[in-house]
């Protein structure tokens, strides 16, 4: 494994860019290859076995492109497929998403915490395990925010549609006395300003992306994979959706951009770079 190979990051769409943003800040010299499977978005409404199939194919593709470590920057894919990926690719270092229930439970003063995530995440063993281990004595309010992922994919971060979705989700949580809201979907950090405008200054929002970026650093250091270069790393983006649409969102979501190329699905088991 060459330390100068890129970090591979994937999500069902643009949500994983919130993780890429944190990895970029933590490891500015690393090259990054990002894949958004926008042909299949949203993952949160799909069957778990289908999500596993997509995740295996995306992993194979990123490895073929030279990825030295893979970040499953999607809570839904992590919940459905991370265990399966680690079993199928035992020599690959994976970093997955875990809802930040532990830090929320440790810091809440009211004992009331809101969690915004997808149905697959809420129904997965990973979430159940985190809740069982760390949320004893804490009341959790859960909402899947139907339609919010689609709004964020359009770049609608502060319009009336996402506001209405979030007001509906947050109203019962606020009435219940929450003082913390956990982002359990990687898309949702992009609407944290909108969430905070609804909840007010007395409610803390937790984005797990910085902790994920620190874990990426730990694994790279542990395996001797840190890029020794002192120059800024390059970013490359692939999408199974429309490259022009993703390219148009990058400046707003990341504050920077990079080349975007299209990939094509061959069935549900193989991805090919468009030529």
BELHUFEN-V400065 format. One record per pair of residues at least 24 apart in sequence whose C-alpha atoms are under 10 Angstrom apart, sorted by the first residue. I is the first residue (numbers start at 0). J is the second residue. Records with the same first field share a line. If there is no record, write none. Layout:
I=J + J
//
This chain:
0=65 + 66 + 67 + 68 + 222 + 223 + 224
1=65 + 66 + 67 + 223 + 224 + 225 + 226
2=29 + 30 + 66 + 67 + 219 + 222 + 223 + 224 + 225 + 226 + 227 + 228
3=28 + 29 + 30 + 65 + 66 + 67 + 224 + 225 + 226 + 227 + 228 + 232
4=29 + 30 + 31 + 32 + 64 + 65 + 66 + 67 + 68 + 224 + 225 + 226
5=29 + 30 + 31 + 32 + 33 + 61 + 62 + 64 + 65 + 66 + 67 + 68 + 69 + 224 + 226 + 232 + 233 + 234 + 235
6=30 + 31 + 32 + 33 + 61 + 62 + 65 + 66 + 67 + 68 + 69 + 70 + 215 + 219 + 224 + 234
7=31 + 32 + 33 + 34 + 57 + 58 + 60 + 61 + 62 + 64 + 65 + 66 + 67 + 68 + 69 + 70 + 71 + 72 + 93 + 235
8=32 + 33 + 34 + 35 + 57 + 58 + 61 + 66 + 68 + 69 + 70 + 71 + 72 + 73 + 93 + 94 + 236
9=33 + 34 + 35 + 36 + 54 + 57 + 58 + 61 + 69 + 70 + 71 + 72 + 73 + 76 + 236 + 237 + 238
10=34 + 35 + 36 + 37 + 40 + 41 + 42 + 54 + 57 + 70 + 71 + 72 + 73 + 74 + 75 + 76 + 77 + 185 + 186 + 238
11=35 + 36 + 37 + 38 + 39 + 40 + 41 + 42 + 43 + 50 + 53 + 54 + 71 + 72 + 73 + 74 + 75 + 76 + 185 + 186 + 238 + 239
12=36 + 37 + 38 + 39 + 40 + 41 + 42 + 72 + 73 + 148 + 149 + 151 + 152 + 185 + 186 + 238 + 239 + 240 + 245
13=37 + 40 + 72 + 73 + 148 + 151 + 152 + 153 + 154 + 185 + 186 + 189 + 238 + 245 + 248 + 249 + 252
14=72 + 73 + 74 + 148 + 151 + 152 + 184 + 185 + 186 + 187 + 188 + 189 + 252
15=70 + 71 + 72 + 73 + 74 + 184 + 185 + 186 + 187 + 188 + 208
16=72 + 73 + 185 + 186 + 188 + 189 + 208 + 249 + 252 + 253
17=72 + 184 + 185 + 186 + 187 + 188 + 189 + 206 + 207 + 208 + 209 + 252 + 253
18=70 + 71 + 72 + 73 + 96 + 185 + 186 + 188 + 206 + 207 + 208 + 209 + 210 + 211 + 212
19=70 + 72 + 208 + 209 + 211 + 212 + 234 + 253
20=208 + 209 + 212 + 252 + 253 + 254 + 255
21=207 + 208 + 209 + 210 + 211 + 212 + 213 + 253
22=70 + 208 + 209 + 210 + 211 + 212 + 213 + 214 + 215 + 216
23=212 + 231 + 232 + 233 + 234 + 253
24=209 + 212
25=209 + 210 + 211 + 212 + 213 + 215 + 216
26=212 + 213 + 215 + 216 + 225 + 226 + 231 + 232
27=226 + 228 + 229 + 230 + 231 + 232 + 233
28=225 + 226 + 227 + 228 + 229 + 230 + 231 + 232 + 233
29=225 + 226 + 227 + 228 + 229 + 230 + 231 + 232 + 233 + 234
30=66 + 226 + 228 + 231 + 232 + 233 + 234 + 235
31=66 + 232 + 233 + 234 + 235 + 236
32=61 + 64 + 65 + 66 + 69 + 233 + 234 + 235 + 236 + 237
33=61 + 69 + 70 + 72 + 234 + 235 + 236 + 237 + 238 + 259
34=58 + 60 + 61 + 72 + 235 + 236 + 237 + 238 + 239 + 259 + 260 + 261 + 262
35=72 + 236 + 237 + 238 + 239 + 240 + 242 + 245 + 261 + 262
36=237 + 238 + 239 + 240 + 262 + 263 + 264 + 270
37=152 + 237 + 238 + 239 + 240 + 241 + 242 + 245
38=238 + 239 + 240 + 241 + 262 + 263 + 264
39=239 + 240 + 264 + 267
40=148 + 149 + 152 + 239 + 240
41=75 + 117 + 146 + 148 + 149 + 152
42=73 + 74 + 75 + 76 + 79 + 117 + 118 + 119 + 148
43=73 + 74 + 75 + 76 + 79 + 116 + 117 + 118 + 119 + 120 + 121 + 143 + 145 + 148 + 184
44=75 + 117 + 118 + 119 + 145
45=75 + 118 + 119
46=79 + 119
47=75 + 76 + 78 + 79 + 80 + 119 + 123
48=79 + 80
49=79 + 80 + 267 + 268
50=75 + 76 + 77 + 78 + 79 + 80 + 119 + 267
51=76 + 77 + 78 + 79 + 80 + 81 + 82 + 83 + 84
52=80 + 83 + 84 + 267 + 268 + 269
53=80 + 264 + 266 + 267 + 268 + 269 + 270
54=79 + 80 + 81 + 83 + 84 + 267 + 268
55=80 + 81 + 83 + 84 + 87 + 88 + 267 + 268 + 269
56=264 + 267 + 268 + 269 + 270
57=264 + 267 + 268 + 269 + 270
58=84 + 88 + 91 + 93 + 269 + 270
59=88 + 268 + 269 + 270
60=262 + 269 + 270 + 271 + 272
61=237 + 270
62=91
66=91
67=91 + 92 + 93 + 219 + 224 + 225
68=92 + 93 + 94 + 215 + 218 + 219 + 224
69=93 + 94 + 95 + 215
70=94 + 95 + 96 + 211 + 212 + 215
71=95 + 96
72=96 + 97 + 184 + 185 + 186 + 208 + 211
73=97 + 120 + 183 + 184 + 185 + 186
74=98 + 116 + 117 + 119 + 120 + 121 + 123 + 125 + 126 + 182 + 183 + 184 + 185 + 186
75=116 + 117 + 118 + 119 + 120 + 121 + 122 + 123 + 183 + 184 + 185
76=119 + 120
77=119 + 120 + 123 + 125
78=119 + 120 + 121 + 122 + 123 + 124 + 125 + 126
79=119 + 120 + 122 + 123 + 124 + 125
81=125
82=125
92=215 + 218 + 219 + 222
93=215 + 218
94=211 + 212 + 214 + 215 + 218
95=211 + 214 + 215
96=125 + 183 + 184 + 185 + 207 + 208 + 210 + 211
97=125 + 126 + 129 + 182 + 183 + 184 + 207 + 208 + 211
98=125 + 126 + 129 + 130 + 181 + 182 + 183 + 184 + 185 + 205 + 206 + 207
99=126 + 129 + 130 + 180 + 181 + 182 + 183 + 205 + 206 + 207 + 208 + 210
100=126 + 129 + 130 + 132 + 133 + 134 + 137 + 139 + 179 + 180 + 181 + 182 + 183 + 205 + 207
101=129 + 130 + 132 + 133 + 134 + 181
102=133 + 134 + 179 + 181 + 205 + 207
103=133 + 134 + 137 + 178 + 179 + 180 + 181 + 203 + 204 + 205
104=130 + 133 + 134 + 135 + 136 + 137 + 138 + 139 + 179
105=133 + 134 + 137
106=178 + 179 + 203
107=137 + 177 + 178 + 179 + 180 + 202 + 203
108=137 + 177 + 178 + 179
109=137 + 138 + 175 + 176 + 177 + 178 + 179
110=134 + 135 + 136 + 137 + 138 + 139 + 176 + 177 + 178 + 179
111=136 + 137 + 138 + 139 + 140 + 172 + 173 + 175 + 176 + 177 + 178 + 179 + 180
112=137 + 138 + 139 + 140 + 141 + 172 + 173 + 175 + 176 + 177 + 178 + 179 + 180 + 181 + 202 + 203 + 204
113=138 + 139 + 140 + 141 + 142 + 168 + 169 + 171 + 172 + 173 + 175 + 176 + 177 + 178 + 179 + 180 + 181 + 182 + 183 + 202 + 204
114=139 + 140 + 141 + 142 + 143 + 168 + 169 + 172 + 179 + 180 + 181 + 182 + 183 + 184 + 204 + 205
115=140 + 141 + 142 + 143 + 144 + 165 + 168 + 169 + 180 + 181 + 182 + 183 + 184 + 187
116=141 + 142 + 143 + 144 + 145 + 181 + 182 + 183 + 184 + 185 + 186 + 187
117=141 + 142 + 143 + 144 + 145 + 148 + 183 + 184
118=142 + 143 + 144 + 145
119=143
120=183 + 184
121=183
126=183
138=175 + 176 + 177
139=172 + 175 + 177 + 179 + 180
140=168 + 169 + 171 + 172 + 173 + 175 + 177 + 180
141=168 + 169 + 171 + 172 + 180 + 181 + 183
142=167 + 168 + 169 + 171 + 172 + 183
143=168 + 183 + 184
144=168 + 169 + 187
147=186 + 187 + 190
148=184 + 185 + 186 + 187
149=186
150=186
151=186 + 187 + 189 + 190 + 248 + 252
152=186 + 244 + 245 + 248
153=244 + 245 + 248
154=189 + 244 + 245 + 247 + 248 + 249 + 251 + 252
155=189 + 190
156=187 + 189 + 190 + 191 + 192 + 193 + 251 + 252
157=189 + 190 + 191 + 192 + 193 + 194
158=193
161=190 + 193 + 194
162=190 + 193 + 194 + 196 + 197
165=190 + 193 + 194 + 197 + 198
166=193 + 194 + 197 + 198
169=194 + 197 + 198
170=197 + 198
172=198
173=197 + 198 + 199 + 202
176=202
177=201 + 202 + 203
178=202 + 203 + 204
179=203 + 204 + 205
180=204 + 205 + 206
181=205 + 206 + 207
182=206 + 207 + 208
183=207
189=251 + 252 + 253
233=257 + 258
234=258 + 259
235=259 + 260
236=260 + 261
237=261 + 262 + 272 + 273
238=262 + 263 + 272 + 273
239=263 + 264 + 270 + 271 + 272 + 273
//
